C-alpha cells in the first residue's frame, strides 16, 4: 500500500515538473523572439510648438433685439376711417399711421370755438366796469372762470382729436398690419409692430467671476444660426450694475450695427467677447490632444541614440493643462515648451516609448475669425 502511494507521488511530481519546465522553455523562446524582433515604427504627422500671440474670447449666448421697438396701440376707442401704411413699410417719425373717426369731437370743438369770442369780450367788458366801480369783483371772477373753462374745453377737444390720429413714435419698419378699414377698435388694440433695426442690440448673461474681464466699448464678434459663417462686430454698451442673487449671473448689452438689415429681433445669437491679447503663448492643433478620463495628454517626439550610434524618434506621453479653443487650435497653459515636436495625428496605436517616423509636418494657421461654439 505504501509503495503505491509513493509511486503516485513520484508520478505527479514528474507530470507537474514536465508542465512547468515546458512553460518555462516556452516563455524563454518567446522572450528571445521578441528581443530579436524589430521594434515597430508608426507613421505620424507632427508639428513644432511655437510661441505666438493668443487673443482669448469669452463665449456667451443671447438674443437679438432692436434699438427701439414697440407694438403701436390706440389710446382711445373708435372706428378706423383711414389706414396710412402697408405691412413692411418704412415709417418716419410722427408720420400718421391710422385715423379713427373724430367727427363728434370736431363738431364739439367747432361749437366751443364759436362761443369763445363772446365769452372773452364779456370778460374784458366786466374788467373795465370793475375799474369804474360799477360791478363787484365776484362778477369779474365768474366771467374769468367761464372764459378759462371754455379755453380748457377747447384744448381737451383738440387733444382728443389728436389721439384719434395714430402716429409713428420713431422712424422704423412697420410689421404686419393687424387692423382693417371700418373696424371698431377698443382702446389698447394692437395695430402694428414698429421697429428701428438700423442698429440692433444683443442681451446676454455672464458669470459674476468673469465680470472683471468686461468693460464698456469692448469689441465682440456675434454669430447667428441663419448665417453661421458671417461675423457681426459689436461693442458692449451697458453692464447691469447688480448681480442676480439667485443665479449669480450679470446681464450685459451690446450694440451691433445693422446697415444691411440682416439681423432681426428675436434671433438666437452666439458671441465671442474679445479679451486682451496674451503674448508668447504655446498654441497647438486640437488634433494633437488626447482626451482621457485621467486628463489631457499629447505625445512629444524626442530623438534617441541606439547602441550602434544611429538615431531614432521616440514618443513620450505628456500630461498638459489646456485653456480655451479657437477653431482648430487650443491654448496650452502648461506641459510642453517652445520647440517641442508633438504628434498631431496617428496617435491611436502609440504608447510611451513607441518609435515613429514623421510623414508630414502640420502648419498652424489661425482662421481670421473664430466661430462661436
C-alpha positions in Angstrom: 0.0 0.0 0.0 2.8 2.4 0.9 4.7 1.6 -2.3 1.6 2.5 -4.4 1.3 5.9 -2.6 5.0 6.7 -3.2 4.7 5.7 -6.9 1.7 8.1 -7.3 3.5 11.0 -5.7 6.6 10.4 -7.9 4.4 10.3 -11.0 2.6 13.5 -10.0 5.9 15.3 -9.5 7.2 14.1 -12.9 4.0 15.3 -14.6 3.9 18.7 -12.9 7.6 19.2 -13.4 7.3 18.5 -17.1 4.4 21.0 -17.5 6.4 23.7 -15.5 9.5 23.0 -17.5 7.7 23.3 -20.8 6.1 26.6 -19.8 9.5 28.0 -18.8 11.0 26.8 -22.0 8.2 28.4 -24.0 8.5 31.7 -22.1 12.2 31.8 -22.8 11.7 31.2 -26.5 9.0 33.9 -26.7 11.3 36.3 -24.9 14.1 35.5 -27.3 11.8 36.0 -30.3 10.5 39.4 -29.0 14.0 40.5 -28.3 15.2 39.7 -31.8 12.1 41.1 -33.5 12.5 44.7 -34.9 10.7 47.4 -33.0 7.6 48.5 -35.0 7.7 52.1 -36.3 4.4 54.0 -36.6 3.8 56.8 -39.2 2.6 60.1 -37.7 2.2 63.7 -38.6 3.8 66.3 -36.3 4.2 70.0 -35.7 6.6 72.1 -33.6 5.2 74.1 -30.7 5.9 77.8 -31.3 5.3 80.9 -29.2 2.6 83.2 -30.6 0.2 85.9 -29.5 -3.1 84.5 -28.3 -6.3 86.5 -28.1 -8.8 84.7 -25.7 -12.5 85.0 -26.0 -15.3 84.9 -23.5 -18.2 83.0 -25.1 -21.8 84.0 -24.5 -25.3 83.3 -25.9 -28.3 85.6 -26.0 -31.0 87.2 -28.2 -31.1 90.0 -30.7 -33.4 92.9 -30.0 -34.0 96.3 -31.8 -32.5 99.6 -30.6 -36.2 100.7 -30.5 -39.2 98.5 -30.9 -42.9 98.9 -29.9 -46.3 97.5 -30.6 -48.4 100.5 -31.5 -51.8 100.7 -29.9 -54.6 103.2 -29.7 -55.3 105.1 -26.5 -59.0 105.8 -27.3 -61.7 103.7 -28.8 -63.1 104.4 -32.2 -63.8 103.3 -35.8 -61.0 103.1 -38.3 -61.6 105.7 -41.1 -58.2 105.6 -42.8 -55.1 103.4 -42.8 -52.0 105.3 -43.9 -49.4 102.4 -44.1 -48.8 99.0 -45.6 -47.1 96.0 -44.0 -43.3 96.3 -44.1 -43.3 100.0 -45.0 -40.6 102.3 -43.8 -42.2 104.9 -41.5 -40.8 108.2 -40.4 -41.1 109.8 -37.0 -44.6 111.4 -36.4 -45.9 110.1 -39.7 -49.6 109.3 -39.5 -50.3 105.6 -39.3 -54.0 105.3 -38.8 -57.1 107.6 -38.3 -60.0 107.0 -36.0 -63.5 108.6 -36.5 -63.4 112.1 -34.8 -66.5 113.8 -36.3 -68.2 114.3 -32.9 -65.1 115.7 -31.3 -64.6 118.1 -34.2 -68.2 119.3 -34.0 -67.9 119.9 -30.3 -64.6 121.8 -30.9 -66.3 124.0 -33.5 -69.1 124.8 -31.1 -66.7 125.7 -28.3 -64.6 127.9 -30.5 -67.7 129.7 -31.7 -68.6 130.6 -28.1 -65.1 131.7 -27.2 -65.1 135.3 -28.7 -68.3 136.3 -27.0 -67.2 135.0 -23.6 -63.8 136.6 -24.0 -65.4 140.0 -24.8 -67.8 139.8 -21.8 -64.8 139.0 -19.5 -62.9 142.1 -20.8 -66.0 144.3 -20.5 -66.6 143.3 -16.9 -63.0 144.1 -16.1 -63.4 147.6 -17.4 -66.6 148.1 -15.5 -64.8 146.9 -12.3 -62.4 149.8 -12.6 -65.3 152.2 -12.7 -66.8 150.6 -9.6 -70.0 149.6 -11.5 -69.8 145.9 -10.6 -68.2 143.7 -7.9 -65.1 141.6 -8.0 -67.2 138.5 -7.8 -68.8 139.2 -11.2 -65.4 139.6 -12.8 -64.1 136.3 -11.2 -67.1 134.4 -12.5 -66.6 135.8 -16.1 -62.9 134.9 -15.9 -63.6 131.3 -14.7 -66.1 130.8 -17.5 -63.6 132.1 -20.1 -60.7 129.9 -18.8 -63.0 126.8 -18.6 -64.0 127.3 -22.2 -60.4 127.5 -23.2 -59.6 124.3 -21.3 -62.6 122.6 -23.0 -61.2 123.6 -26.4 -57.8 122.2 -25.5 -59.4 119.0 -24.4 -61.3 118.5 -27.7 -58.1 119.2 -29.6 -56.2 116.6 -27.5 -58.9 114.0 -28.1 -58.8 114.7 -31.8 -55.1 114.4 -31.8 -55.3 111.0 -30.0 -57.5 109.7 -32.9 -54.6 110.2 -35.3 -52.1 107.4 -34.5 -48.5 108.5 -35.4 -45.2 106.7 -35.6 -43.2 107.5 -32.3 -39.9 107.0 -34.1 -38.6 106.1 -37.6 -38.6 102.4 -38.3 -40.1 99.5 -40.3 -43.8 98.6 -39.8 -44.6 94.9 -39.3 -47.8 93.1 -40.4 -50.9 95.2 -40.2 -53.5 93.9 -37.6 -56.4 96.2 -38.4 -58.8 96.8 -41.2 -60.7 99.8 -42.6 -64.0 100.3 -40.8 -63.1 98.1 -37.9 -64.0 99.3 -34.4 -61.0 99.3 -32.1 -61.3 99.2 -28.4 -58.7 101.2 -26.5 -55.3 99.3 -26.3 -55.8 97.3 -29.5 -52.6 96.1 -31.3 -52.3 97.9 -34.6 -48.8 97.1 -35.9 -45.3 96.3 -34.6 -42.8 99.2 -35.4 -39.0 98.5 -35.0 -35.9 100.6 -35.7 -33.4 98.0 -37.0 -30.7 100.3 -38.2 -28.9 99.3 -35.1 -29.6 96.2 -33.0 -28.7 95.0 -29.5 -27.7 91.7 -28.1 -28.6 91.0 -24.5 -26.8 88.1 -22.8 -25.6 87.0 -19.3 -22.1 86.1 -17.9 -21.0 84.6 -14.7 -20.0 87.1 -12.0 -16.5 85.6 -11.9 -16.0 87.0 -15.5 -17.3 90.5 -14.7 -13.8 91.9 -14.2 -13.0 90.9 -17.8 -15.6 93.2 -19.4 -15.8 96.9 -19.9 -17.9 99.4 -21.9 -17.0 99.6 -25.7 -15.3 96.2 -25.6 -15.3 94.6 -29.0 -17.1 91.3 -29.7 -18.0 89.0 -32.6 -21.6 87.9 -33.0 -22.9 84.9 -34.9 -26.4 83.9 -35.8 -27.8 80.5 -36.9 -29.3 82.0 -40.0 -25.8 82.9 -41.3 -23.3 80.9 -39.3 -20.3 81.8 -41.5 -20.9 85.6 -41.1 -19.5 87.5 -38.2 -21.1 90.7 -37.0 -19.0 93.1 -35.0 -20.5 94.8 -31.9 -19.4 96.6 -28.8 -20.6 96.3 -25.2 -22.8 99.3 -24.5 -24.1 98.6 -20.9 -23.5 96.3 -18.0 -26.1 95.6 -15.3 -24.9 97.2 -12.0 -26.3 94.3 -9.9 -25.7 90.6 -9.9 -28.7 88.3 -9.8 -28.6 86.9 -6.3 -30.2 83.6 -7.3 -28.2 82.7 -10.4 -25.0 84.6 -9.9 -25.3 86.0 -13.4 -24.9 89.5 -14.7 -26.8 90.9 -17.7 -24.8 92.6 -20.4 -26.0 94.5 -23.5 -24.1 95.0 -26.8 -24.8 97.4 -29.7 -24.5 96.0 -33.2 -24.6 98.0 -36.5 -27.2 96.6 -38.9 -26.9 98.6 -42.1 -27.9 95.7 -44.3 -30.8 94.8 -42.0 -29.8 91.1 -41.8 -30.3 91.0 -38.0 -33.9 90.8 -36.8 -35.3 90.9 -33.3 -35.8 87.6 -31.5 -32.9 85.9 -33.3 -30.8 83.5 -31.1 -27.1 84.6 -31.2 -23.7 83.5 -30.0 -20.9 85.9 -29.2 -17.2 85.9 -28.6 -16.2 88.8 -26.3 -12.6 89.7 -27.3 -10.3 89.7 -24.2 -6.8 91.3 -24.0 -4.1 89.6 -26.1 -1.6 87.4 -24.3 2.0 87.5 -25.6 4.2 84.4 -26.3 1.8 81.6 -25.6 2.0 77.9 -26.6 -0.7 77.1 -29.2 -1.1 73.6 -30.8 -3.7 71.9 -33.1 -6.7 70.4 -31.3 -6.0 67.1 -33.1 -2.8 66.8 -31.0 -4.7 66.4 -27.8 -5.8 63.0 -26.4 -8.7 63.3 -24.0 -8.9 60.6 -21.4 -10.6 60.0 -18.0 -7.4 60.8 -16.3 -6.7 64.1 -18.1 -5.4 65.5 -21.4 -2.1 64.4 -22.9 0.0 64.9 -26.0 2.7 62.8 -27.5 6.1 64.6 -27.5 8.7 63.3 -30.0 12.3 63.0 -28.9 15.4 61.9 -30.7 17.2 58.9 -29.1 20.6 57.3 -29.9 20.8 53.5 -30.4 23.7 51.3 -29.2 25.1 51.2 -32.7 25.3 55.0 -32.8 22.2 55.5 -35.1 19.3 57.7 -34.0 15.6 57.1 -34.0 12.5 59.0 -32.9 10.6 58.0 -29.8 7.4 59.4 -28.2 6.6 60.2 -24.7 3.1 60.8 -23.4 3.0 64.2 -21.7 0.2 65.5 -19.4 -0.9 69.1 -20.3 -3.1 71.8 -18.9 -5.3 73.4 -21.5 -7.0 76.7 -21.9 -9.7 77.7 -24.4 -10.1 76.5 -28.0 -10.4 78.7 -31.1 -11.4 77.0 -34.3 -8.8 74.2 -34.8 -6.3 75.5 -32.3 -6.0 75.2 -28.5 -4.1 77.2 -25.9 -1.7 75.2 -23.7 -1.2 76.5 -20.2 1.5 74.0 -19.1 3.0 70.7 -20.0 5.0 71.4 -23.2 7.6 74.0 -24.1 8.6 76.0 -27.2 10.2 73.9 -30.0 8.8 70.6 -28.6 7.8 68.4 -31.5 4.4 66.9 -31.0 2.3 64.3 -32.8 -0.8 65.8 -34.5 -2.3 62.6 -36.0 -1.6 58.9 -35.8 -1.7 58.6 -32.0 -4.2 55.7 -31.9 -1.5 52.9 -31.7 1.1 54.8 -29.8 2.3 54.3 -26.2 5.2 55.6 -24.2 8.5 54.6 -26.0 6.9 53.9 -29.4 9.2 54.5 -32.4 7.7 56.9 -35.0 8.5 58.3 -38.4 7.2 61.8 -39.4 5.4 61.7 -42.7 4.1 65.3 -42.7 4.6 68.5 -40.6 1.4 70.5 -40.0 1.3 74.2 -40.2 -0.5 76.2 -37.6 -2.7 78.8 -39.5 -5.3 80.5 -37.4 -8.6 81.5 -39.0 -9.2 85.2 -39.2 -12.5 85.0 -37.3 -13.1 82.4 -34.6 -16.7 80.9 -34.9 -18.7 80.7 -31.7 -19.4 77.2 -30.5 
